[in-house]
Amino acid sequence: MRSFLFLLLFFSLSASQSASRGFTVEYKTSEAIDAAIAGSMQLYSNSYARVIGIDDYSNGTQQFAPSITEKNHYSSKDNNLRAEVSQRIQVLQQAARREQQQVAQLASLSSTNGDALSSKVKACDECPEMVLIPAGSFRMGDLNGGGYGHEKPVHRVDIQSLAMGKYEVTFAEYDAFARATIRDLPADEGWGRGNRPVTNVSWEDVNIYVQWLARKTGLSFRLPTEAEWEYAARAGTDTKHNWGNDKGGKNANCKGCPSQEEKKQTAPVGSFAANAFGLHDVHGNVLEWVEDCYKDSYSGASPTGLAHQDSACSYRVLRGGSWIDTVSGLRSANRYWYPPSRRGTNLGFRVAQDLN
């Protein structure tokens, strides 16, 4: 681990640290750190100082810092150069320490696959089980044609690593919050509670829930942004659904899907196979509220996946389709929107958590 952190300090590392469930966890330093490294190395080179063994990356930090303090009689600008390099290295090290905390957490989680991660990040008995979503970049929107205008323009988004609910939040998990805060329990339509996804909750309700969960655990729980949701749902795919472009009705609970049979209602969470990131039911079962205020196009969308916000927001976004939608409504790029006070038998959610 020690040598890995030295690597993190000096180079943007894009090496595979863990491969599980068909995906790769990548750790990368930020652009700011890369810039500081490049600047420091350039200044060091310009000072005509002693060439250090930069090929020995694991020992780079031990060799580089002492070198810049040595007297260099080949340059009249040694003092200024050394001062500037020292300042840059301090910035570099401070930024690296912040990222090391996240890397350490990722490294501890990445030793197991998505199915086993929940035991490491489940914060309490009534808390949702969480799965690591690795950092990455993807194209967001209607990649396959035939979608709606508000799924365009297709654009690239960079997503930081985060944790996301392995399942949609269940009645059991939500009921614990409702009882603790003396709120009415949402109706279950007689279908049962327990491990079925909670329904009849509004965007306003679920935001109160995630705030309660954050206070209870001291962790940064929240709703996922729309971009984070699509990135996690796609799990590296660019097809209509994460299982491919075919209807694949046996992969989800939806209207007309063979799996639904005669039961026109929600299914217990985890009834269908997880995607490559270890998430269940991102297609079908219940629509999932996300943080974003609805906008009718992706024009000006954040390149880093931040939620779109509007001080006069009339509609919030939902994703994934539900048990009352046909399989075409379950596409990874498909978007729904309702007033934030809206409740319904097909409306639920899943939580996200910042790792740092």
Secondary structure, 3 states (H helix, E strand, C coil): CHHHHHHHHHCCCCCEEEEECCEEEECCCCHHHHHHHHHHHHHHHHCCCCCCCCCCHHHHHHHHHHHCCCCCCCCCCHHHHHHHHHHHHHHHHHHHHHHHHHHHHHHHHCCCCCCCCHHHHCCCCCCCCEEEECCEEEEECCCCCCCCHHHCCCEEEEECCEEEECCCCEHHHHHHHHHHCCCCCCCCCCCCCCCCECCCCCHHHHHHHHHHHHHHHCCCEECCCHHHHHHHHHCCCCCCECCECCCCHHHCECCCCHHHCCCCCCCCCCCCCCCCCCCCCCCECCEEEEEEECCCCCCCCCCCCCCCCCCCCCCEEEECCCCCCCHHHHCCCCEEEECCCCCCCCEEECCEECCC
